[in-house]
Amino acid sequence: MIKSVTTRATVVQSGNMSLGINLLAALVSASRNRWNDDFDIEILEMHHRAKIDAPSGTALMLGEAAAAGRKLSLDAHSARGRDGQTGARRRGDVGFASLRGGTVTGDHSVIFAGAMERIELTHRAEDRTMFAARRHQGRTMGAR
């Protein structure tokens, strides 16, 4: 349906419209030249108790960025729902962990875990109004 209107209108499609999340996704994708397969990638996300999907669309967006950075298909390299005897982690997989509780608007971390070191990139949305706030010259214009 989206493609059918692109000849008549400009369409912006994203798993999340937050500037911070889109910057995080760009950083994750750009990391392809920095981390080799010796670094495992895990995506940890937390949302409020009423959220019904897991992983979230934003977590999947970050997973796509990680997979694209490694020139892999996320569908073929996604590890979700680990429970019980799952065996060792497959090389190249992008792991997902989803937490639900309280009134958390949205926390997302991308973790690059290597031998004896770990890099964590995190974004925390503190209020849902940020998704609807007007942006003007780089400043958020909210209610006064």
C-alpha positions as CSV (number, residue, x, y, z in Angstrom):
1,M,0.0,0.0,0.0
2,I,2.8,2.4,0.8
3,K,4.5,1.9,-2.6
4,S,1.2,2.7,-4.3
5,V,1.1,6.2,-3.0
6,T,4.8,7.1,-3.4
7,T,4.3,8.4,-7.0
8,R,1.8,11.0,-5.6
9,A,3.3,11.9,-2.2
10,T,6.4,11.8,-0.2
11,V,6.3,9.0,2.3
12,V,8.6,8.7,5.4
13,Q,8.6,5.2,6.8
14,S,10.4,4.2,10.0
15,G,10.0,1.7,12.8
16,N,10.3,4.8,15.1
17,M,10.2,8.5,14.4
18,S,12.5,9.5,17.2
19,L,15.6,11.4,16.1
20,G,17.6,9.6,18.7
21,I,16.5,6.1,17.6
22,N,17.2,6.9,14.0
23,L,20.7,8.1,15.0
24,L,21.2,4.9,17.0
25,A,20.2,2.8,14.0
26,A,22.6,4.7,11.8
27,L,25.4,4.1,14.4
28,V,24.6,0.4,14.6
29,S,24.6,0.1,10.8
30,A,27.8,2.1,10.4
31,S,29.5,-0.2,12.9
32,R,29.9,-2.9,10.2
33,N,33.5,-1.8,9.5
34,R,34.4,-1.8,13.2
35,W,33.2,-5.1,14.7
36,N,33.9,-8.4,13.2
37,D,32.0,-11.7,13.9
38,D,33.9,-12.0,17.1
39,F,31.5,-9.4,18.6
40,D,28.1,-10.8,19.3
41,I,25.1,-8.4,18.9
42,E,22.3,-8.4,21.4
43,I,19.3,-6.0,21.4
44,L,17.6,-5.4,24.8
45,E,14.3,-3.5,24.9
46,M,11.9,-2.6,27.7
47,H,8.4,-1.2,27.4
48,H,5.3,-0.7,29.6
49,R,3.3,-3.6,30.9
50,A,0.5,-3.1,28.4
51,K,2.6,-3.5,25.2
52,I,1.4,-6.5,23.3
53,D,4.2,-7.2,20.7
54,A,7.7,-8.5,21.4
55,P,10.2,-7.6,20.2
56,S,9.0,-4.1,19.5
57,G,9.1,-2.6,16.0
58,T,11.9,-0.4,17.2
59,A,14.0,-3.4,18.4
60,L,13.4,-5.0,15.0
61,M,14.5,-1.8,13.3
62,L,17.7,-1.9,15.3
63,G,18.1,-5.6,14.5
64,E,17.7,-4.8,10.8
65,A,20.4,-2.1,11.1
66,A,22.8,-4.6,12.8
67,A,22.1,-7.3,10.2
68,A,22.5,-4.9,7.3
69,G,25.8,-3.7,8.8
70,R,27.0,-7.3,8.6
71,K,25.4,-7.9,5.2
72,L,23.1,-10.6,6.7
73,S,19.4,-11.3,6.6
74,L,17.8,-10.7,10.0
75,D,15.2,-13.4,9.2
76,A,18.0,-16.0,8.9
77,H,20.1,-14.6,11.9
78,S,17.6,-13.7,14.6
79,A,17.8,-15.3,18.0
80,R,14.6,-14.8,20.0
81,G,12.8,-16.3,23.0
82,R,15.7,-18.2,24.5
83,D,14.5,-20.5,27.2
84,G,15.8,-23.8,28.5
85,Q,18.6,-25.7,26.8
86,T,19.0,-23.7,23.7
87,G,22.6,-24.7,22.8
88,A,25.5,-22.4,22.2
89,R,24.9,-19.0,20.5
90,R,25.2,-19.2,16.7
91,R,27.9,-17.1,15.2
92,G,26.5,-14.0,13.5
93,D,23.1,-14.1,15.2
94,V,21.4,-10.9,16.4
95,G,19.9,-11.7,19.8
96,F,16.7,-10.1,21.2
97,A,15.5,-9.8,24.7
98,S,12.2,-8.1,25.5
99,L,11.2,-6.9,29.0
100,R,7.7,-5.6,30.0
101,G,6.7,-3.8,33.1
102,G,5.6,-0.6,34.8
103,T,5.1,2.5,32.7
104,V,8.4,2.5,30.7
105,T,7.9,4.4,27.5
106,G,10.7,2.7,25.7
107,D,14.3,1.7,26.4
108,H,16.5,0.2,23.7
109,S,20.1,-1.0,23.9
110,V,22.3,-2.5,21.3
111,I,25.1,-4.5,22.9
112,F,28.3,-5.5,21.0
113,A,29.8,-8.2,23.2
114,G,33.4,-9.3,22.5
115,A,36.2,-11.1,24.3
116,M,36.9,-9.2,27.5
117,E,35.0,-6.0,26.3
118,R,31.5,-4.8,25.6
119,I,30.1,-1.7,23.9
120,E,26.6,-0.7,24.7
121,L,24.6,2.0,22.8
122,T,21.4,3.0,24.6
123,H,18.4,5.2,23.9
124,R,15.6,5.9,26.5
125,A,12.4,7.6,25.6
126,E,11.1,9.3,28.8
127,D,7.7,10.5,27.6
128,R,5.5,9.6,24.6
129,T,4.9,13.3,23.8
130,M,8.4,13.3,22.2
131,F,7.0,11.3,19.3
132,A,4.4,14.0,18.5
133,A,6.5,17.1,19.4
134,R,7.1,19.6,16.7
135,R,10.7,20.2,15.7
136,H,11.9,23.6,14.7
137,Q,15.5,24.4,14.0
138,G,16.7,21.5,16.1
139,R,14.7,22.5,19.2
140,T,11.6,20.7,20.4
141,M,8.6,23.0,20.6
142,G,6.3,21.8,23.4
143,A,3.5,23.2,25.4
144,R,4.4,26.4,27.2
